Amino acid sequence: MAVIVTVEIPGGTEELYRRTNARITEAPWYPMPGFLAHAAGPDGTGGWRVIDFWESAEAFEAFVARATPIFQEEGMPPILPRIDEAVTVTVAR
């Protein structure tokens, strides 16, 4: 089942996001199997929000296992993502 993953990063900045995202997208394992789409931007409260779409929660969890060292090295604060079932995901191609 496809999932919507929402990550709230209180105090997160565009600089931190761009630096971390660049390292992830340049990693030899990127994109991970099951990845569908990604969006990110300010959350309106001084933090940062990331929304991903994955084919399954397991695919997302496999990504987190690979990306966690990068998150830690870049100083990303610990986060608890919200994972919700997606009834449909439409991606323009």
N, C-alpha and C positions, 0 to 999 in steps of 0.2 A: 504494500500500500504506500502510495506517495505521501510525503510529509512536508509540512511547512515548518521551518526552524526559525525562531525569532530569538535573537541575542541582543540584550540590552547591556550596554557598557557605560555605566555611570562615570562621568568624567572623561570618557574616551574622546579622543581628538581625531581630526581628519589626518593629521600628520602620523599619529600612531597607526591608524587604520591603513593609510597608503603604504607605509613602510612594511607593515605586517603582510598586507595583501600582495605586495610586490614579491616578497620572499616566497609566499605560498604559490603564486602563479608561475614562479620561475623554478619551483621544485621539480625534479625529474618525475615524480609520481603524480603530478597535477596534469589534467583533471582526474579526480578519483572516479572509479566506476560508480554509477548511480547519481552523479551530480547532474542537476537539471538547469538551475539558474541561481543568480546571486544579485542582491541589491544592497546598498548601504548608504547611510546619510545621517545627518544630525537628527537627534530625537526631539528637539524643541525644548529640552530641559538642561542643556549643557553637556549632554552625553552623546553617545553614538549608537545607532541601531543597525543591525545586520539581519537581513531576511534571506534565507536560502530555501531552495526547493530541492528535495532529494527523492529518489525512487523508493527509499525505505529508511526507517530509523537506523537500521543496521549499517546501511551505506554511510549515513552521516557519522555514526559512531566510529566507523573505520577511518573516516577523514580526520576526526578529532584525535584519534590515536596517532596519526602521522603528523598532524599540525601542532600538537601540544608543545613539542620542543621549540618550535618557532614562536608560538604565543609567549612562552616563558622567557625566551631570549630577548624578545622585543619589549618585555615589561607589561604585557597585557594582564590586566587584573583577572583573578579567577571569576568565572561566570557560570551561570546555570541556564543553559538554553531551554526555551520552551519548544516542545515538539507537539504539533497538532496534525491530525489526519487531514490530508488534502482530498477533497472530493474530485477535483479536477485541477490540472495544471496545463496551461496552454503556453507554449513557447514559440515565438515567431522565428522562422528560419529563413 
